[in-house]
Amino acid sequence: LISAGVVHLFLSKSIWGFKIRAVGENASAALHAGINVKRTFMGAAIVSGAIAGLAGVSEVAGLRGYLTTDLSPGFGYTGIVVAMLAGLSPIGVVISAIFIASIFVGADTMSRAIGVSSYLADLVVALSLICVLVGGFIARYKFIRINKGNI
């Protein structure tokens, strides 16, 4: 939670955060504005890798104290869904992560209580992702209806 707040402040209030957002939105326009796109991209990748490494260290050291082969059972795919549902916003990531976690915990509880398959959570998460992607597509592109008489 703290890192999400720090990242939000960093991206919204700092010059380097502005450069990262500019490169992320339109690299060509950022290049024409005088921003070094390669340096900004590599810097963002290094910082995000460091944050992910800190999260991984806390996961290994905090829960079990040793590394196991089943450390990440699909967390990467879930992380992508969380980021897309959040609209790539650091504060939205917290909200969508709580939403996705409640779906998985609810499905696990239903599985134990009434025998519903726990894979129902994967279906609900996939449908949520599809709805967000289709909504973004519709918002980005304007559909024009053409009548046959006008052709």
VOBA-1610 file (N, C-alpha, C; in pm, whole numbers, padded with zeros to 5 digits, always signed):
BEGIN
Leu+00082-00119+00000Leu+00000+00000+00000Leu+00087+00126+00000Ile+00192+00119+00078Ile+00282+00235+00084Ile+00350+00257-00050Ser+00395+00150-00113Ser+00463+00166-00242Ser+00369+00219-00349Ala+00241+00181-00344Ala+00145+00235-00441Ala+00128+00385-00422Gly+00122+00430-00297Gly+00113+00573-00271Gly+00237+00649-00314Val+00353+00591-00287Val+00479+00655-00327Val+00490+00663-00479Val+00455+00555-00547Val+00460+00555-00694Val+00361+00657-00751His+00242+00666-00693His+00144+00764-00740His+00198+00906-00725Leu+00254+00938-00609Leu+00311+01071-00589Leu+00427+01096-00683Phe+00511+00996-00701Phe+00627+01008-00789Phe+00583+01036-00933Leu+00485+00960-00982Leu+00442+00977-01121Leu+00365+01107-01143Ser+00295+01155-01041Ser+00213+01274-01061Ser+00282+01405-01023Lys+00388+01400-00941Lys+00446+01525-00891Lys+00591+01549-00932Ser+00659+01451-00991Ser+00800+01471-01023Ser+00821+01488-01174Ile+00933+01547-01208Ile+00967+01567-01349Ile+00991+01433-01417Trp+01064+01343-01348Trp+01090+01212-01407Trp+00961+01133-01424Gly+00866+01150-01330Gly+00735+01087-01343Gly+00660+01139-01465Phe+00673+01271-01491Phe+00611+01328-01610Phe+00672+01268-01737Lys+00804+01252-01736Lys+00871+01193-01852Lys+00825+01049-01874Ile+00812+00973-01766Ile+00766+00834-01778Ile+00625+00830-01835Arg+00538+00916-01785Arg+00401+00919-01837Arg+00398+00962-01983Ala+00481+01059-02020Ala+00486+01107-02158Ala+00534+00996-02251Val+00639+00925-02212Val+00690+00816-02295Val+00587+00704-02303Gly+00518+00677-02193Gly+00417+00572-02192Gly+00297+00604-02279Glu+00257+00729-02282Glu+00141+00768-02363Glu+00174+00773-02512Asn+00287+00836-02547Asn+00322+00849-02687Asn+00473+00873-02697Ala+00546+00767-02726Ala+00692+00777-02730Ala+00740+00872-02840Ser+00670+00874-02952Ser+00710+00961-03062Ser+00695+01108-03023Ala+00584+01143-02960Ala+00563+01281-02916Ala+00664+01319-02808Ala+00695+01225-02718Ala+00794+01252-02613Ala+00931+01276-02674Leu+00965+01201-02777Leu+01093+01219-02845Leu+01100+01357-02909His+00991+01400-02973His+00988+01532-03035His+00988+01644-02931Ala+00944+01613-02809Ala+00946+01713-02701Ala+01082+01723-02634Gly+01176+01639-02677Gly+01311+01646-02623Gly+01341+01549-02511Ile+01253+01453-02488Ile+01274+01353-02383Ile+01353+01237-02441Asn+01456+01194-02371Asn+01535+01078-02413Asn+01452+00952-02383Val+01388+00899-02486Val+01294+00789-02469Val+01364+00662-02420Lys+01479+00629-02479Lys+01549+00506-02439Lys+01594+00513-02293Arg+01648+00627-02253Arg+01695+00641-02115Arg+01577+00635-02018Thr+01467+00700-02051Thr+01349+00698-01964Thr+01291+00558-01955Phe+01285+00489-02068Phe+01231+00353-02070Phe+01317+00259-01986Met+01448+00267-02005Met+01538+00179-01929Met+01536+00213-01780Gly+01530+00340-01747Gly+01523+00379-01606Gly+01396+00329-01539Ala+01284+00341-01611Ala+01157+00291-01556Ala+01161+00140-01539Ala+01223+00070-01635Ala+01233-00076-01625Ala+01320-00117-01507Ile+01429-00045-01484Ile+01518-00077-01372Ile+01449-00051-01239Val+01381+00061-01227Val+01311+00093-01101Val+01198-00006-01076Ser+01120-00038-01179Ser+01011-00134-01159Ser+01065-00272-01127Gly+01177-00310-01185Gly+01240-00437-01151Gly+01288-00440-01008Ala+01340-00328-00960Ala+01385-00320-00821Ala+01267-00332-00725Ile+01156-00267-00757Ile+01037-00277-00672Ile+00984-00420-00673Ala+00981-00484-00790Ala+00937-00624-00797Ala+01031-00715-00720Gly+01161-00686-00725Gly+01257-00765-00648Gly+01235-00752-00498Leu+01205-00631-00452Leu+01175-00611-00310Leu+01049-00688-00270Ala+00949-00687-00357Ala+00828-00764-00327Ala+00858-00913-00323Gly+00942-00960-00413Gly+00979-01102-00414Gly+01058-01142-00291Val+01149-01055-00247Val+01227-01084-00126Val+01135-01093-00005Ser+01040-01001+00005Ser+00949-01006+00119Ser+00859-01129+00112Glu+00824-01172-00008Glu+00742-01293-00024Glu+00818-01417+00021Val+00944-01428-00018Val+01024-01545+00017Val+01064-01541+00165Ala+01115-01429+00210Ala+01167-01420+00347Ala+01056-01414+00451Gly+00942-01355+00414Gly+00837-01336+00513Gly+00749-01456+00537Leu+00712-01528+00433Leu+00617-01637+00449Leu+00683-01768+00491Arg+00783-01810+00418Arg+00841-01941+00444Arg+00986-01935+00490Gly+01057-01833+00447Gly+01197-01823+00482Gly+01289-01895+00386Tyr+01232-01958+00284Tyr+01312-02027+00183Tyr+01235-02025+00051Leu+01307-02050-00057Leu+01249-02047-00192Leu+01195-02184-00228Thr+01073-02187-00279Thr+01013-02313-00324Thr+00984-02306-00473Thr+00958-02420-00533Thr+00930-02422-00677Thr+00792-02369-00711Asp+00701-02370-00616Asp+00565-02321-00642Asp+00543-02182-00581Leu+00647-02100-00586Leu+00640-01967-00527Leu+00535-01881-00595Ser+00527-01887-00727Ser+00438-01798-00802Ser+00340-01879-00886Pro+00235-01927-00826Pro+00138-02004-00904Pro+00043-01913-00983Gly+00093-01853-01090Gly+00009-01769-01175Gly-00004-01626-01129Phe+00083-01579-01039Phe+00074-01441-00993Phe+00099-01342-01105Gly+00181-01378-01202Gly+00211-01286-01312Gly+00088-01254-01395Tyr+00010-01357-01428Tyr-00112-01335-01505Tyr-00214-01256-01425Thr-00224-01286-01298Thr-00315-01210-01212Thr-00271-01065-01202Gly-00141-01042-01197Gly-00089-00905-01193Gly-00123-00826-01317Ile-00119-00891-01432Ile-00155-00824-01558Ile-00302-00785-01555Val-00387-00876-01508Val-00531-00847-01500Val-00555-00732-01402Val-00487-00733-01288Val-00503-00625-01190Val-00462-00491-01251Ala-00350-00488-01323Ala-00303-00364-01385Ala-00401-00314-01491Met-00456-00404-01570Met-00552-00362-01673Met-00682-00313-01611Leu-00730-00381-01508Leu-00852-00335-01440Leu-00830-00200-01373Ala-00707-00176-01329Ala-00675-00050-01262Ala-00657+00065-01359Gly-00654+00036-01487Gly-00628+00142-01583Gly-00486+00193-01573Leu-00395+00108-01528Leu-00253+00139-01512Leu-00230+00254-01414Ser-00318+00267-01315Ser-00305+00369-01211Ser-00257+00304-01082Pro-00158+00362-01014Pro-00109+00301-00890Pro-00216+00288-00781Ile-00301+00386-00767Ile-00408+00379-00667Ile-00514+00279-00713Gly-00541+00276-00842Gly-00636+00178-00896Gly-00589+00036-00879Val-00458+00015-00876Val-00403-00119-00856Val-00443-00172-00719Val-00441-00088-00618Val-00480-00132-00484Val-00627-00175-00484Ile-00712-00094-00545Ile-00855-00124-00547Ile-00883-00251-00628Ser-00823-00262-00746Ser-00849-00381-00828Ser-00786-00506-00767Ala-00674-00492-00697Ala-00614-00608-00630Ala-00705-00660-00519Ile-00766-00569-00445Ile-00861-00611-00341Ile-00981-00679-00405Phe-01029-00626-00518Phe-01141-00686-00590Phe-01108-00828-00637Ile-00993-00844-00701Ile-00952-00976-00751Ile-00929-01073-00635Ala-00865-01025-00528Ala-00841-01112-00413Ala-00971-01158-00350Ser-01070-01069-00344Ser-01199-01110-00287Ser-01268-01212-00375Ile-01249-01203-00506Ile-01306-01305-00595Ile-01242-01440-00569Phe-01109-01444-00559Phe-01040-01571-00536Phe-01072-01630-00399Val-01076-01546-00297Val-01109-01595-00162Val-01254-01642-00157Gly-01344-01568-00221Gly-01484-01609-00225Gly-01503-01740-00298Ala-01433-01758-00409Ala-01444-01884-00484Ala-01388-02001-00404Asp-01280-01977-00332Asp-01223-02083-00249Asp-01318-02121-00136Thr-01382-02021-00075Thr-01479-02047+00031Thr-01600-02121-00023Met-01649-02081-00141Met-01763-02151-00202Met-01726-02293-00238Ser-01603-02314-00279Ser-01558-02448-00314Ser-01563-02540-00193Arg-01521-02489-00079Arg-01522-02571+00043Arg-01663-02587+00099Ala-01744-02482+00089Ala-01875-02483+00154Ala-01979-02562+00075Ile-01989-02535-00055Ile-02098-02598-00131Ile-02049-02675-00252Gly-01919-02689-00268Gly-01866-02773-00374Gly-01856-02709-00511Val-01870-02578-00519Val-01855-02509-00648Val-01706-02509-00684Ser-01677-02529-00811Ser-01538-02534-00855Ser-01468-02400-00827Ser-01346-02408-00777Ser-01271-02285-00750Ser-01225-02218-00879Tyr-01236-02288-00991Tyr-01200-02228-01120Tyr-01303-02125-01165Leu-01414-02116-01092Leu-01512-02012-01121Leu-01450-01873-01106Ala-01356-01860-01013Ala-01287-01732-00995Ala-01212-01692-01120Asp-01146-01789-01185Asp-01074-01758-01308Asp-01169-01709-01416Leu-01288-01768-01421Leu-01388-01726-01519Leu-01434-01583-01492Val-01462-01552-01366Val-01508-01417-01331Val-01399-01314-01359Val-01275-01347-01327Val-01163-01256-01353Val-01145-01236-01503Ala-01155-01343-01581Ala-01142-01332-01727Ala-01254-01247-01785Leu-01376-01267-01738Leu-01488-01186-01787Leu-01470-01039-01748Ser-01418-01012-01630Ser-01390-00873-01589Ser-01288-00810-01682Leu-01183-00885-01714Leu-01080-00833-01805Leu-01137-00807-01944Ile-01218-00899-01994Ile-01279-00881-02126Ile-01368-00757-02127Cys-01446-00737-02021Cys-01532-00618-02015Cys-01451-00489-02016Val-01340-00487-01942Val-01255-00367-01939Val-01192-00343-02076Leu-01144-00449-02140Leu-01081-00433-02271Leu-01180-00388-02377Val-01300-00447-02378Val-01402-00408-02475Val-01448-00265-02448Gly-01464-00230-02320Gly-01502-00093-02286Gly-01399+00008-02332Gly-01271-00025-02314Gly-01164+00063-02361Gly-01162+00076-02512Phe-01189-00034-02580Phe-01194-00032-02726Phe-01308+00057-02775Ile-01425+00042-02713Ile-01540+00122-02754Ile-01517+00269-02723Ala-01454+00299-02610Ala-01427+00439-02575Ala-01323+00501-02668Arg-01230+00421-02715Arg-01122+00474-02799Arg-01166+00494-02944Tyr-01250+00406-02994Tyr-01290+00413-03134Tyr-01437+00449-03144Lys-01467+00537-03239Lys-01604+00579-03261Lys-01661+00498-03376Phe-01773+00435-03351Phe-01838+00355-03453Phe-01935+00443-03531Ile-01931+00429-03661Ile-02019+00508-03748Ile-02113+00412-03818Arg-02241+00441-03811Arg-02341+00357-03876Arg-02368+00413-04014Ile-02357+00327-04112Ile-02380+00367-04251Ile-02505+00296-04301Asn-02601+00375-04350Asn-02722+00316-04408Asn-02694+00274-04551Lys-02763+00171-04597Lys-02741+00121-04733Lys-02777+00224-04839Gly-02872+00310-04810Gly-02913+00410-04907Gly-02809+00521-04926Asn-02719+00538-04832Asn-02619+00644-04839Asn-02492+00601-04910Ile-02479+00475-04944Ile-02356+00426-05007Ile-02355+00457-05154
//
